[in-house]
Amino acid sequence: MILPIAGLCYLNLTQLIIKSMALTQKQEMFCNYYLECGNASEAYRRAYRCNGKSDNAIWVESSKLLNSPKVALRIRELQSQMRNRSDITKDEAVGILADIARANIVDALEVKSNEMFTTILIKDISKLPSSIQRSILSIKSTDKGYELKLYNKIDAMDKLSKLLGWDAPIKQEVKQEEGSGFVIQVIDKREDADHGDN
């Protein structure tokens, strides 16, 4: 049921009732821990004393808590607050992941050679393009010089494919007419494949 409030806006009666029910301190802690770790059982363990409780009992209790209307509403509120505070958009996340996936470590290095030896130096970071700067995980001094590490390209591509929905399963139908069998043909397109012609 939706009710007008002071003639200015409408609120869902259920939301109004749920909002009026305050969370306990432990429920509030559960909500915050859940946002932190994304796991209801772990959030429950952190917020409540679970000495002697089995993993199954913790899972049942955390599931009940997660499905409680007032707890679920509070989690949605906290998520909304986090989104509003975040300066990064989905497009920016895609751009950063794409930069990491495309980054080439050679673009951050400078090679100097002479008759005796070759030296590889890290370029001035402030003069590198931002796409390369964003792909740098760390730079540290070692006993042999400096070590430059970039973020993992495979991880970036995996996250990018999930974000863009490229990893969604593809539904394919296989039809077989009644009375016919399947024929599987193996085609080897390798030029060096041995076809038994010798």
RODO-760762 format. One record per atom (N, C-alpha, C): residue number from 1; residue in one letter; atom name; z negated, x, y negated. Coordinates in pm, whole numbers. Atoms other than C-alpha are relative to their C-alpha. Layout:
<atoms>
[atom NUM; A; CA; [Z; X; Y]]
...
</atoms>
This chain:
<atoms>
[atom 1; M; N; [0; 84; 117]]
[atom 1; M; CA; [0; 0; 0]]
[atom 1; M; C; [0; 89; -124]]
[atom 2; I; N; [-9; -79; 122]]
[atom 2; I; CA; [94; 140; -342]]
[atom 2; I; C; [-57; -81; -116]]
[atom 3; L; N; [67; 67; 110]]
[atom 3; L; CA; [-121; 53; -642]]
[atom 3; L; C; [32; 66; -133]]
[atom 4; P; N; [-17; -62; 132]]
[atom 4; P; CA; [-56; 100; -1013]]
[atom 4; P; C; [-134; 52; -50]]
[atom 5; I; N; [121; -57; 58]]
[atom 5; I; CA; [-311; 326; -1182]]
[atom 5; I; C; [19; 2; -152]]
[atom 6; A; N; [-2; 8; 147]]
[atom 6; A; CA; [-369; 241; -1552]]
[atom 6; A; C; [140; -28; -51]]
[atom 7; G; N; [-133; 39; 42]]
[atom 7; G; CA; [-12; 110; -1566]]
[atom 7; G; C; [96; 116; -21]]
[atom 8; L; N; [-84; -116; 28]]
[atom 8; L; CA; [128; 467; -1581]]
[atom 8; L; C; [71; 53; 123]]
[atom 9; C; N; [-62; -57; -119]]
[atom 9; C; CA; [191; 578; -1227]]
[atom 9; C; C; [-48; -77; 122]]
[atom 10; Y; N; [35; 67; -125]]
[atom 10; Y; CA; [170; 462; -869]]
[atom 10; Y; C; [-52; 103; 99]]
[atom 11; L; N; [55; -86; -104]]
[atom 11; L; CA; [-44; 616; -597]]
[atom 11; L; C; [-6; -77; 130]]
[atom 12; N; N; [13; 57; -132]]
[atom 12; N; CA; [-37; 551; -228]]
[atom 12; N; C; [-150; -16; 26]]
[atom 13; L; N; [141; 29; -23]]
[atom 13; L; CA; [-372; 386; -137]]
[atom 13; L; C; [-59; 96; 102]]
[atom 14; T; N; [48; -92; -102]]
[atom 14; T; CA; [-402; 606; 172]]
[atom 14; T; C; [-29; 137; -62]]
[atom 15; Q; N; [22; -128; 65]]
[atom 15; Q; CA; [-363; 920; -42]]
[atom 15; Q; C; [-123; -4; -89]]
[atom 16; L; N; [115; 16; 88]]
[atom 16; L; CA; [-620; 787; -287]]
[atom 16; L; C; [-130; 6; 80]]
[atom 17; I; N; [120; 0; -85]]
[atom 17; I; CA; [-873; 726; -9]]
[atom 17; I; C; [-25; 139; 57]]
[atom 18; I; N; [14; -133; -60]]
[atom 18; I; CA; [-805; 1062; 156]]
[atom 18; I; C; [-47; 100; -106]]
[atom 19; K; N; [39; -92; 107]]
[atom 19; K; CA; [-836; 1246; -177]]
[atom 19; K; C; [-148; -16; -35]]
[atom 20; S; N; [139; 23; 37]]
[atom 20; S; CA; [-1173; 1085; -238]]
[atom 20; S; C; [-97; 56; 104]]
[atom 21; M; N; [85; -57; -104]]
[atom 21; M; CA; [-1307; 1226; 91]]
[atom 21; M; C; [1; 151; -16]]
[atom 22; A; N; [9; -144; 21]]
[atom 22; A; CA; [-1426; 1577; 15]]
[atom 22; A; C; [-5; 72; 134]]
[atom 23; L; N; [7; -83; -119]]
[atom 23; L; CA; [-1379; 1851; 271]]
[atom 23; L; C; [-134; 72; 5]]
[atom 24; T; N; [118; -84; -14]]
[atom 24; T; CA; [-1676; 2036; 409]]
[atom 24; T; C; [41; 143; -32]]
[atom 25; Q; N; [-29; -139; 30]]
[atom 25; Q; CA; [-1703; 2404; 329]]
[atom 25; Q; C; [79; 65; 114]]
[atom 26; K; N; [-69; -57; -115]]
[atom 26; K; CA; [-1590; 2493; 682]]
[atom 26; K; C; [142; -53; 12]]
[atom 27; Q; N; [-135; 55; -2]]
[atom 27; Q; CA; [-1292; 2258; 663]]
[atom 27; Q; C; [88; 68; -105]]
[atom 28; E; N; [-74; -70; 106]]
[atom 28; E; CA; [-1187; 2420; 334]]
[atom 28; E; C; [33; 142; 45]]
[atom 29; M; N; [-25; -134; -51]]
[atom 29; M; CA; [-1225; 2763; 495]]
[atom 29; M; C; [109; -3; 106]]
[atom 30; F; N; [-102; 15; -103]]
[atom 30; F; CA; [-1017; 2644; 792]]
[atom 30; F; C; [139; -11; -65]]
[atom 31; C; N; [-128; 19; 69]]
[atom 31; C; CA; [-738; 2533; 554]]
[atom 31; C; C; [51; 132; -55]]
[atom 32; N; N; [-41; -128; 57]]
[atom 32; N; CA; [-734; 2869; 377]]
[atom 32; N; C; [36; 103; 107]]
[atom 33; Y; N; [-31; -92; -110]]
[atom 33; Y; CA; [-746; 3069; 699]]
[atom 33; Y; C; [131; -40; 69]]
[atom 34; Y; N; [-123; 47; -64]]
[atom 34; Y; CA; [-468; 2853; 844]]
[atom 34; Y; C; [121; 47; -82]]
[atom 35; L; N; [-111; -48; 84]]
[atom 35; L; CA; [-244; 2937; 547]]
[atom 35; L; C; [17; 150; 11]]
[atom 36; E; N; [-3; -145; -9]]
[atom 36; E; CA; [-334; 3302; 584]]
[atom 36; E; C; [66; 48; 129]]
[atom 37; C; N; [-48; -52; -128]]
[atom 37; C; CA; [-257; 3340; 955]]
[atom 37; C; C; [103; -90; 69]]
[atom 38; G; N; [-98; 90; -60]]
[atom 38; G; CA; [-48; 3032; 1046]]
[atom 38; G; C; [-34; -45; 141]]
[atom 39; N; N; [41; 35; -136]]
[atom 39; N; CA; [-244; 2979; 1366]]
[atom 39; N; C; [-129; -82; -8]]
[atom 40; A; N; [114; 90; 12]]
[atom 40; A; CA; [-482; 2682; 1393]]
[atom 40; A; C; [-121; 50; 80]]
[atom 41; S; N; [111; -48; -82]]
[atom 41; S; CA; [-691; 2831; 1675]]
[atom 41; S; C; [-70; 119; -66]]
[atom 42; E; N; [58; -117; 68]]
[atom 42; E; CA; [-740; 3160; 1489]]
[atom 42; E; C; [-74; -43; -126]]
[atom 43; A; N; [66; 51; 121]]
[atom 43; A; CA; [-824; 2974; 1167]]
[atom 43; A; C; [-131; -67; 36]]
[atom 44; Y; N; [121; 66; -47]]
[atom 44; Y; CA; [-1079; 2766; 1360]]
[atom 44; Y; C; [-107; 102; 38]]
[atom 45; R; N; [95; -105; -39]]
[atom 45; R; CA; [-1238; 3079; 1509]]
[atom 45; R; C; [-64; 65; -122]]
[atom 46; R; N; [51; -65; 120]]
[atom 46; R; CA; [-1275; 3230; 1162]]
[atom 46; R; C; [-94; -92; -79]]
[atom 47; A; N; [77; 93; 84]]
[atom 47; A; CA; [-1417; 2916; 998]]
[atom 47; A; C; [-125; -53; 70]]
[atom 48; Y; N; [110; 60; -75]]
[atom 48; Y; CA; [-1648; 2792; 1274]]
[atom 48; Y; C; [-57; 101; 99]]
[atom 49; R; N; [60; -84; -104]]
[atom 49; R; CA; [-1888; 2957; 1514]]
[atom 49; R; C; [52; -47; 134]]
[atom 50; C; N; [-64; 38; -128]]
[atom 50; C; CA; [-1713; 2962; 1848]]
[atom 50; C; C; [-60; 75; 118]]
[atom 51; N; N; [64; -73; -109]]
[atom 51; N; CA; [-1958; 3159; 2061]]
[atom 51; N; C; [-8; -89; 123]]
[atom 52; G; N; [9; 72; -126]]
[atom 52; G; CA; [-1921; 3048; 2421]]
[atom 52; G; C; [106; -108; 19]]
[atom 53; K; N; [-105; 101; -16]]
[atom 53; K; CA; [-1627; 2813; 2354]]
[atom 53; K; C; [123; 63; 65]]
[atom 54; S; N; [-121; -49; -66]]
[atom 54; S; CA; [-1322; 2851; 2574]]
[atom 54; S; C; [119; -9; -96]]
[atom 55; D; N; [-122; 6; 82]]
[atom 55; D; CA; [-977; 2909; 2428]]
[atom 55; D; C; [56; -142; -4]]
[atom 56; N; N; [-50; 138; -6]]
[atom 56; N; CA; [-880; 2560; 2543]]
[atom 56; N; C; [-82; -92; -91]]
[atom 57; A; N; [86; 83; 85]]
[atom 57; A; CA; [-1179; 2399; 2368]]
[atom 57; A; C; [28; 28; -147]]
[atom 58; I; N; [-32; -37; 139]]
[atom 58; I; CA; [-1098; 2590; 2049]]
[atom 58; I; C; [134; -61; -39]]
[atom 59; W; N; [-132; 58; 29]]
[atom 59; W; CA; [-734; 2477; 2071]]
[atom 59; W; C; [-13; -150; -24]]
[atom 60; V; N; [17; 145; 16]]
[atom 60; V; CA; [-841; 2112; 2114]]
[atom 60; V; C; [-64; -31; -135]]
[atom 61; E; N; [70; 24; 126]]
[atom 61; E; CA; [-1082; 2127; 1819]]
[atom 61; E; C; [87; 34; -121]]
[atom 62; S; N; [-85; -40; 113]]
[atom 62; S; CA; [-838; 2312; 1594]]
[atom 62; S; C; [116; -98; -17]]
[atom 63; S; N; [-108; 99; 8]]
[atom 63; S; CA; [-562; 2062; 1679]]
[atom 63; S; C; [-49; -130; -64]]
[atom 64; K; N; [58; 120; 61]]
[atom 64; K; CA; [-791; 1770; 1592]]
[atom 64; K; C; [-17; 21; -150]]
[atom 65; L; N; [24; -30; 141]]
[atom 65; L; CA; [-883; 1937; 1265]]
[atom 65; L; C; [131; 6; -78]]
[atom 66; L; N; [-130; -12; 64]]
[atom 66; L; CA; [-522; 2019; 1181]]
[atom 66; L; C; [66; -136; -20]]
[atom 67; N; N; [-59; 134; 8]]
[atom 67; N; CA; [-422; 1657; 1243]]
[atom 67; N; C; [-85; -100; -79]]
[atom 68; S; N; [83; 86; 83]]
[atom 68; S; CA; [-706; 1515; 1035]]
[atom 68; S; C; [73; -25; -131]]
[atom 69; P; N; [-76; 29; 122]]
[atom 69; P; CA; [-545; 1335; 738]]
[atom 69; P; C; [-48; 77; -123]]
[atom 70; K; N; [47; -69; 120]]
[atom 70; K; CA; [-770; 1492; 477]]
[atom 70; K; C; [24; 151; 8]]
[atom 71; V; N; [-27; -143; -17]]
[atom 71; V; CA; [-729; 1843; 621]]
[atom 71; V; C; [150; 26; -17]]
[atom 72; A; N; [-144; -16; 13]]
[atom 72; A; CA; [-352; 1801; 652]]
[atom 72; A; C; [44; -12; -146]]
[atom 73; L; N; [-31; 17; 142]]
[atom 73; L; CA; [-335; 1678; 291]]
[atom 73; L; C; [-42; 124; -79]]
[atom 74; R; N; [47; -119; 72]]
[atom 74; R; CA; [-541; 1976; 171]]
[atom 74; R; C; [91; 119; 28]]
[atom 75; I; N; [-91; -109; -34]]
[atom 75; I; CA; [-314; 2219; 357]]
[atom 75; I; C; [131; -15; -78]]
[atom 76; R; N; [-122; 24; 78]]
[atom 76; R; CA; [-8; 2058; 194]]
[atom 76; R; C; [-22; 33; -148]]
[atom 77; E; N; [31; -32; 140]]
[atom 77; E; CA; [-179; 2086; -148]]
[atom 77; E; C; [-3; 152; -22]]
[atom 78; L; N; [9; -146; 14]]
[atom 78; L; CA; [-257; 2456; -93]]
[atom 78; L; C; [138; 65; 13]]
[atom 79; Q; N; [-136; -52; -15]]
[atom 79; Q; CA; [99; 2522; 28]]
[atom 79; Q; C; [81; -24; -127]]
[atom 80; S; N; [-71; 33; 124]]
[atom 80; S; CA; [235; 2348; -281]]
[atom 80; S; C; [-44; 93; -113]]
[atom 81; Q; N; [51; -91; 103]]
[atom 81; Q; CA; [9; 2557; -506]]
[atom 81; Q; C; [56; 141; 19]]
[atom 82; M; N; [-55; -133; -29]]
[atom 82; M; CA; [130; 2873; -332]]
[atom 82; M; C; [147; 7; -40]]
[atom 83; R; N; [-141; 3; 38]]
[atom 83; R; CA; [494; 2772; -379]]
[atom 83; R; C; [15; 5; -152]]
[atom 84; N; N; [-7; 3; 146]]
[atom 84; N; CA; [431; 2699; -748]]
[atom 84; N; C; [-36; 136; -61]]
[atom 85; R; N; [40; -131; 51]]
[atom 85; R; CA; [263; 3039; -797]]
[atom 85; R; C; [101; 108; 33]]
[atom 86; S; N; [-96; -100; -44]]
[atom 86; S; CA; [535; 3224; -614]]
[atom 86; S; C; [116; 9; -97]]
[atom 87; D; N; [-112; -21; 91]]
[atom 87; D; CA; [799; 3375; -838]]
[atom 87; D; C; [131; 11; 75]]
[atom 88; I; N; [-120; -24; -76]]
[atom 88; I; CA; [1045; 3417; -554]]
[atom 88; I; C; [59; -130; 53]]
[atom 89; T; N; [-69; 118; -51]]
[atom 89; T; CA; [1303; 3158; -459]]
[atom 89; T; C; [66; 34; 134]]
[atom 90; K; N; [-68; -23; -127]]
[atom 90; K; CA; [1486; 3115; -130]]
[atom 90; K; C; [125; 85; -22]]
[atom 91; D; N; [-119; -81; 31]]
[atom 91; D; CA; [1801; 3256; -294]]
[atom 91; D; C; [-36; 147; -20]]
[atom 92; E; N; [43; -138; 21]]
[atom 92; E; CA; [1612; 3566; -402]]
[atom 92; E; C; [-38; 65; 134]]
[atom 93; A; N; [36; -52; -131]]
[atom 93; A; CA; [1472; 3609; -50]]
[atom 93; A; C; [125; 36; 79]]
[atom 94; V; N; [-126; -28; -68]]
[atom 94; V; CA; [1824; 3586; 92]]
[atom 94; V; C; [64; 127; -58]]
[atom 95; G; N; [-57; -118; 64]]
[atom 95; G; CA; [1941; 3844; -163]]
[atom 95; G; C; [-69; 129; 41]]
[atom 96; I; N; [76; -119; -39]]
[atom 96; I; CA; [1664; 4089; -77]]
[atom 96; I; C; [29; 36; 145]]
[atom 97; L; N; [-30; -26; -141]]
[atom 97; L; CA; [1722; 4051; 297]]
[atom 97; L; C; [142; 52; 17]]
[atom 98; A; N; [-139; -48; -6]]
[atom 98; A; CA; [2096; 4097; 243]]
[atom 98; A; C; [9; 145; -48]]
[atom 99; D; N; [2; -138; 48]]
[atom 99; D; CA; [2029; 4415; 42]]
[atom 99; D; C; [-53; 94; 108]]
[atom 100; I; N; [57; -83; -106]]
[atom 100; I; CA; [1814; 4551; 325]]
[atom 100; I; C; [101; 16; 114]]
[atom 101; A; N; [-98; -4; -109]]
[atom 101; A; CA; [2079; 4462; 584]]
[atom 101; A; C; [119; 89; -35]]
[atom 102; R; N; [-117; -78; 43]]
[atom 102; R; CA; [2354; 4633; 380]]
[atom 102; R; C; [-34; 144; -41]]
[atom 103; A; N; [39; -130; 53]]
[atom 103; A; CA; [2154; 4937; 269]]
[atom 103; A; C; [46; 114; 92]]
[atom 104; N; N; [-41; -120; -73]]
[atom 104; N; CA; [2284; 5278; 369]]
[atom 104; N; C; [-85; 115; -54]]
[atom 105; I; N; [93; -105; 43]]
[atom 105; I; CA; [2034; 5562; 359]]
[atom 105; I; C; [71; 113; -75]]
[atom 106; V; N; [-78; -103; 66]]
[atom 106; V; CA; [2310; 5800; 248]]
[atom 106; V; C; [8; -25; -151]]
[atom 107; D; N; [-6; 33; 143]]
[atom 107; D; CA; [2320; 5616; -86]]
[atom 107; D; C; [-123; 48; -76]]
[atom 108; A; N; [123; -46; 66]]
[atom 108; A; CA; [1966; 5740; -158]]
[atom 108; A; C; [-17; 151; 12]]
[atom 109; L; N; [12; -144; -23]]
[atom 109; L; CA; [2033; 6101; -60]]
[atom 109; L; C; [106; 77; -76]]
[atom 110; E; N; [-94; -91; 65]]
[atom 110; E; CA; [2201; 6394; -228]]
[atom 110; E; C; [8; 124; 88]]
[atom 111; V; N; [-20; -116; -88]]
[atom 111; V; CA; [2350; 6675; -20]]
[atom 111; V; C; [48; 117; -86]]
[atom 112; K; N; [-38; -122; 70]]
[atom 112; K; CA; [2366; 7027; -164]]
[atom 112; K; C; [22; 109; 105]]
[atom 113; S; N; [-33; -103; -98]]
[atom 113; S; CA; [2537; 7302; 33]]
[atom 113; S; C; [36; 130; -70]]
[atom 114; N; N; [-50; -130; 41]]
[atom 114; N; CA; [2593; 7671; -13]]
[atom 114; N; C; [36; 78; 126]]
[atom 115; E; N; [-43; -80; -115]]
[atom 115; E; CA; [2702; 7955; 215]]
[atom 115; E; C; [-108; 15; 106]]
[atom 116; M; N; [111; -26; -92]]
[atom 116; M; CA; [2358; 7988; 372]]
[atom 116; M; C; [-51; -125; 72]]
[atom 117; F; N; [61; 118; -61]]
[atom 117; F; CA; [2231; 7636; 429]]
[atom 117; F; C; [37; -126; -79]]
[atom 118; T; N; [-20; 131; 63]]
[atom 118; T; CA; [2252; 7267; 346]]
[atom 118; T; C; [-135; -62; -28]]
[atom 119; T; N; [124; 65; 39]]
[atom 119; T; CA; [1976; 7086; 159]]
[atom 119; T; C; [27; -147; -26]]
[atom 120; I; N; [-12; 144; 25]]
[atom 120; I; CA; [1930; 6711; 162]]
[atom 120; I; C; [-118; -41; -86]]
[atom 121; L; N; [102; 41; 96]]
[atom 121; L; CA; [1740; 6571; -135]]
[atom 121; L; C; [2; -151; -18]]
[atom 122; I; N; [7; 142; 36]]
[atom 122; I; CA; [1620; 6223; -222]]
[atom 122; I; C; [35; -11; -147]]
[atom 123; K; N; [-41; 20; 139]]
[atom 123; K; CA; [1789; 6103; -540]]
[atom 123; K; C; [-116; -57; -81]]
[atom 124; D; N; [99; 58; 91]]
[atom 124; D; CA; [1585; 5999; -843]]
[atom 124; D; C; [-3; -150; 24]]
[atom 125; I; N; [13; 141; -38]]
[atom 125; I; CA; [1457; 5658; -732]]
[atom 125; I; C; [29; -93; -117]]
[atom 126; S; N; [-20; 87; 116]]
[atom 126; S; CA; [1465; 5516; -1084]]
[atom 126; S; C; [148; -17; -35]]
[atom 127; K; N; [-143; 8; 30]]
[atom 127; K; CA; [1840; 5582; -1101]]
[atom 127; K; C; [81; -64; 112]]
[atom 128; L; N; [-69; 67; -111]]
[atom 128; L; CA; [1923; 5416; -770]]
[atom 128; L; C; [24; -146; -36]]
[atom 129; P; N; [-21; 143; 23]]
[atom 129; P; CA; [2075; 5067; -775]]
[atom 129; P; C; [-118; -80; 58]]
[atom 130; S; N; [114; 80; -46]]
[atom 130; S; CA; [1813; 4794; -732]]
[atom 130; S; C; [16; -44; 145]]
[atom 131; S; N; [-20; 40; -140]]
[atom 131; S; CA; [1974; 4692; -401]]
[atom 131; S; C; [-50; 107; 95]]
[atom 132; I; N; [50; -109; -84]]
[atom 132; I; CA; [1887; 5035; -259]]
[atom 132; I; C; [-152; 13; -17]]
[atom 133; Q; N; [145; -8; 24]]
[atom 133; Q; CA; [1542; 5042; -423]]
[atom 133; Q; C; [-75; -103; 82]]
[atom 134; R; N; [68; 107; -74]]
[atom 134; R; CA; [1453; 4709; -259]]
[atom 134; R; C; [-2; 26; 150]]
[atom 135; S; N; [-6; -25; -144]]
[atom 135; S; CA; [1548; 4843; 83]]
[atom 135; S; C; [-89; 116; 44]]
[atom 136; I; N; [85; -115; -34]]
[atom 136; I; CA; [1309; 5143; 67]]
[atom 136; I; C; [-138; -49; 44]]
[atom 137; L; N; [132; 33; -53]]
[atom 137; L; CA; [1001; 5099; 283]]
[atom 137; L; C; [-104; 100; -49]]
[atom 138; S; N; [97; -101; 42]]
[atom 138; S; CA; [832; 5429; 203]]
[atom 138; S; C; [67; 134; -26]]
[atom 139; I; N; [-36; -140; 22]]
[atom 139; I; CA; [870; 5780; 72]]
[atom 139; I; C; [-131; 76; 7]]
[atom 140; K; N; [124; -78; -9]]
[atom 140; K; CA; [613; 6036; 174]]
[atom 140; K; C; [32; 147; 17]]
[atom 141; S; N; [-12; -144; -9]]
[atom 141; S; CA; [564; 6406; 155]]
[atom 141; S; C; [-48; 45; 138]]
[atom 142; T; N; [38; -57; -129]]
[atom 142; T; CA; [555; 6594; 484]]
[atom 142; T; C; [1; 152; -13]]
[atom 143; D; N; [0; -146; 6]]
[atom 143; D; CA; [517; 6962; 570]]
[atom 143; D; C; [142; 57; -3]]
[atom 144; K; N; [-140; -45; 1]]
[atom 144; K; CA; [900; 6984; 600]]
[atom 144; K; C; [79; -54; -118]]
[atom 145; G; N; [-69; 59; 115]]
[atom 145; G; CA; [982; 6800; 277]]
[atom 145; G; C; [-42; -145; -19]]
[atom 146; Y; N; [29; 141; 22]]
[atom 146; Y; CA; [1004; 6433; 193]]
[atom 146; Y; C; [66; -85; 108]]
[atom 147; E; N; [-51; 92; -101]]
[atom 147; E; CA; [1054; 6148; 437]]
[atom 147; E; C; [30; -133; -68]]
[atom 148; L; N; [-43; 127; 58]]
[atom 148; L; CA; [1247; 5839; 328]]
[atom 148; L; C; [24; -99; 114]]
[atom 149; K; N; [-20; 104; -101]]
[atom 149; K; CA; [1226; 5521; 536]]
[atom 149; K; C; [48; -126; -68]]
[atom 150; L; N; [-48; 129; 47]]
[atom 150; L; CA; [1422; 5203; 481]]
[atom 150; L; C; [-57; -109; 90]]
[atom 151; Y; N; [40; 113; -83]]
[atom 151; Y; CA; [1320; 4859; 601]]
[atom 151; Y; C; [98; -13; 115]]
[atom 152; N; N; [-80; 15; -120]]
[atom 152; N; CA; [1454; 4774; 945]]
[atom 152; N; C; [113; -100; -21]]
[atom 153; K; N; [-118; 86; 20]]
[atom 153; K; CA; [1808; 4633; 922]]
[atom 153; K; C; [3; -117; 99]]
[atom 154; I; N; [-4; 104; -103]]
[atom 154; I; CA; [1781; 4441; 1249]]
[atom 154; I; C; [-100; -110; -32]]
[atom 155; D; N; [100; 100; 39]]
[atom 155; D; CA; [1460; 4269; 1135]]
[atom 155; D; C; [49; -82; -118]]
[atom 156; A; N; [-52; 72; 118]]
[atom 156; A; CA; [1623; 4182; 802]]
[atom 156; A; C; [109; -97; 40]]
[atom 157; M; N; [-108; 90; -44]]
[atom 157; M; CA; [1930; 4038; 975]]
[atom 157; M; C; [-54; -116; 82]]
[atom 158; D; N; [63; 106; -79]]
[atom 158; D; CA; [1710; 3844; 1216]]
[atom 158; D; C; [-63; -105; -92]]
[atom 159; K; N; [63; 93; 95]]
[atom 159; K; CA; [1508; 3693; 930]]
[atom 159; K; C; [104; -75; -82]]
[atom 160; L; N; [-107; 61; 77]]
[atom 160; L; CA; [1825; 3626; 734]]
[atom 160; L; C; [71; -107; 83]]
[atom 161; S; N; [-67; 98; -86]]
[atom 161; S; CA; [1988; 3450; 1029]]
[atom 161; S; C; [-87; -124; 22]]
[atom 162; K; N; [90; 115; -14]]
[atom 162; K; CA; [1679; 3230; 1073]]
[atom 162; K; C; [-4; -81; -130]]
[atom 163; L; N; [6; 66; 130]]
[atom 163; L; CA; [1664; 3154; 701]]
[atom 163; L; C; [127; -82; -27]]
[atom 164; L; N; [-128; 68; 23]]
[atom 164; L; CA; [2032; 3057; 695]]
[atom 164; L; C; [41; -93; 113]]
[atom 165; G; N; [-28; 91; -111]]
[atom 165; G; CA; [2021; 2869; 1026]]
[atom 165; G; C; [108; 49; 95]]
[atom 166; W; N; [-103; -54; -89]]
[atom 166; W; CA; [2262; 3102; 1205]]
[atom 166; W; C; [-47; 8; 143]]
[atom 167; D; N; [52; -14; -136]]
[atom 167; D; CA; [2033; 3122; 1506]]
[atom 167; D; C; [-20; -134; 69]]
[atom 168; A; N; [15; 132; -60]]
[atom 168; A; CA; [2045; 2748; 1572]]
[atom 168; A; C; [81; -7; 130]]
[atom 169; P; N; [-74; 11; -125]]
[atom 169; P; CA; [2147; 2664; 1928]]
[atom 169; P; C; [130; -78; -18]]
[atom 170; I; N; [-130; 66; 5]]
[atom 170; I; CA; [2507; 2561; 1979]]
[atom 170; I; C; [14; -89; 123]]
[atom 171; K; N; [-16; 95; -111]]
[atom 171; K; CA; [2568; 2251; 2188]]
[atom 171; K; C; [144; 2; 44]]
[atom 172; Q; N; [-134; 2; -57]]
[atom 172; Q; CA; [2866; 2275; 2417]]
[atom 172; Q; C; [-2; -87; 124]]
[atom 173; E; N; [-10; 85; -117]]
[atom 173; E; CA; [2978; 2025; 2672]]
[atom 173; E; C; [98; 60; 98]]
[atom 174; V; N; [-90; -43; -105]]
[atom 174; V; CA; [3129; 2123; 3001]]
[atom 174; V; C; [34; -123; 81]]
[atom 175; K; N; [-44; 118; -73]]
[atom 175; K; CA; [3334; 1851; 3162]]
[atom 175; K; C; [69; 43; 128]]
[atom 176; Q; N; [-63; -27; -128]]
[atom 176; Q; CA; [3440; 1848; 3521]]
[atom 176; Q; C; [58; -131; 50]]
[atom 177; E; N; [-63; 120; -53]]
[atom 177; E; CA; [3689; 1601; 3651]]
[atom 177; E; C; [-43; -16; 145]]
[atom 178; E; N; [44; 30; -135]]
[atom 178; E; CA; [3595; 1430; 3971]]
[atom 178; E; C; [94; 61; 103]]
[atom 179; G; N; [-79; -59; -107]]
[atom 179; G; CA; [3712; 1619; 4277]]
[atom 179; G; C; [55; 138; -32]]
[atom 180; S; N; [-51; -133; 34]]
[atom 180; S; CA; [3798; 1938; 4091]]
[atom 180; S; C; [-116; 98; -7]]
[atom 181; G; N; [103; -103; 7]]
[atom 181; G; CA; [3609; 2263; 4097]]
[atom 181; G; C; [14; 79; -129]]
[atom 182; F; N; [-6; -88; 115]]
[atom 182; F; CA; [3537; 2522; 3835]]
[atom 182; F; C; [79; 124; 36]]
[atom 183; V; N; [-72; -124; -20]]
[atom 183; V; CA; [3764; 2820; 3798]]
[atom 183; V; C; [-54; 99; -102]]
[atom 184; I; N; [51; -104; 88]]
[atom 184; I; CA; [3616; 3137; 3656]]
[atom 184; I; C; [99; 116; 6]]
[atom 185; Q; N; [-95; -109; 7]]
[atom 185; Q; CA; [3862; 3399; 3541]]
[atom 185; Q; C; [-63; 111; -81]]
[atom 186; V; N; [56; -114; 68]]
[atom 186; V; CA; [3739; 3743; 3449]]
[atom 186; V; C; [116; 82; -56]]
[atom 187; I; N; [-106; -76; 66]]
[atom 187; I; CA; [3961; 3921; 3198]]
[atom 187; I; C; [-63; 126; -55]]
[atom 188; D; N; [51; -128; 46]]
[atom 188; D; CA; [3899; 4288; 3140]]
[atom 188; D; C; [101; 57; -98]]
[atom 189; K; N; [-92; -46; 103]]
[atom 189; K; CA; [4056; 4394; 2813]]
[atom 189; K; C; [-17; 149; -32]]
[atom 190; R; N; [17; -143; 24]]
[atom 190; R; CA; [3937; 4753; 2830]]
[atom 190; R; C; [124; 73; 47]]
[atom 191; E; N; [-120; -75; -36]]
[atom 191; E; CA; [4229; 4994; 2833]]
[atom 191; E; C; [-27; 96; 115]]
[atom 192; D; N; [31; -100; -102]]
[atom 192; D; CA; [4048; 5238; 3057]]
[atom 192; D; C; [-53; -62; 130]]
[atom 193; A; N; [53; 66; -119]]
[atom 193; A; CA; [3948; 4977; 3318]]
[atom 193; A; C; [86; 33; 121]]
[atom 194; D; N; [-71; -28; -125]]
[atom 194; D; CA; [4037; 5061; 3674]]
[atom 194; D; C; [34; -133; 65]]
[atom 195; H; N; [-43; 130; -56]]
[atom 195; H; CA; [4241; 4770; 3809]]
[atom 195; H; C; [37; 12; 147]]
[atom 196; G; N; [-28; -17; -143]]
[atom 196; G; CA; [4277; 4909; 4160]]
[atom 196; G; C; [147; 22; 30]]
[atom 197; D; N; [-142; -21; -20]]
[atom 197; D; CA; [4647; 4995; 4112]]
[atom 197; D; C; [31; 138; 54]]
[atom 198; N; N; [-24; -139; -43]]
[atom 198; N; CA; [4603; 5359; 4216]]
[atom 198; N; C; [19; 8; 147]]
</atoms>
